[in-house]
Amino acid sequence: MARPLTWLDVFTSTPMTGNPVAVVHEADDLDGDTMRAFARETNLSETTFVQTPTEPGADYRNRIWMPHRELDFAGHPSLGTAVAVAWRRGEREAGYVQQTRAGLQPIDVRFDGDVARASMLQGATTFGDELDVAEALGVVGLGPDDADPELPSQVVSTGQPQALVFVRDAERLGDIRADAETLDRYLESVGGLVLYLAAVGEDGEVRARGLFVSHGDVREDPATGAAAGALMGHLHAHAGADRCSISQGVEMGRPSRLECAIEGDRVRVGGDVVLLAEGEIAL
């Protein structure tokens, strides 16, 4: 069966930068094995599948898959999927509620020419254990002196737990390195999906890198929307910040920009999204 496929780059207005996502539409009858197999085929950090919602109040169900497993929630696949849905429906401006395994998330989409602006209210911020920063930095080849002296490193979630580690100097982010076995063991031990290393500037600008393990290899995320939301919630709680801008993906040649703000008791994360390709996939 031929199903519509949309390929987009998220948290950027420039094609082939930002974080890519492939969106498969009309996916109600696909089983988990097939979704996982196609996510493996794209080899992207995430691939999504749009289904009919099963929860009241949702406009569609978003199944989010890494190449090896399904996620409860993720940021850039949520924004990319909302833009893909709006594009297929011919809606230049829309407000949707998506259903994920983490619950319901409102997403706003507005097109300006060929570029869309999308933003999402993530779930409530929850705080896990504080991390031993020396241990966390050691995983990526940095030392205790590289730690930010003001901000505690911690597992934080707005729908998917992330291991947030704060670095004193943004330049040191260019020196990180990790092996898959050590990183995987560490993330499993602390219960985080991504090791998100961030340096917060005095002007509120944040430079970040996000590392995870997939199929035994260390992978880097050009933009991690769920971790950005967790970071915003953390900065609000520990530094009183109401908004921040995050630059990510620079070291890997896919620069991204994520805009985050506190809205009530939740975090809104947004950015630009650009359509890269449309077609069909036989699944």
Sequence and secondary structure as in RCSB ss.txt:
>XXXX:A:sequence
MARPLTWLDVFTSTPMTGNPVAVVHEADDLDGDTMRAFARETNLSETTFVQTPTEPGADYRNRIWMPHRELDFAG
HPSLGTAVAVAWRRGEREAGYVQQTRAGLQPIDVRFDGDVARASMLQGATTFGDELDVAEALGVVGLGPDDADPE
LPSQVVSTGQPQALVFVRDAERLGDIRADAETLDRYLESVGGLVLYLAAVGEDGEVRARGLFVSHGDVREDPATG
AAAGALMGHLHAHAGADRCSISQGVEMGRPSRLECAIEGDRVRVGGDVVLLAEGEIAL
>XXXX:A:secstr
 EEEEEEEEES SSTTSSEEEEEE S TT  HHHHHHHHHHHTSS EEEEE   STT SEEEEEE SS EES  H
HHHHHHHHHHHHHHT SEEEEEEEETTEEEEEEEEEETTEEEEEEE    EEEEE  HHHHHHHTT  GGGB SS
S  EEEESSS EEEEEBS GGGGGG    HHHHHHHHHHHT S EEEEEE TTSEEEEEEEEEETTEEEEES  H
HHHHHHHHHHHHHH   EEEEEESTTTT  EEEEEEEETTEEEEEEEEEEEEEEEEE 
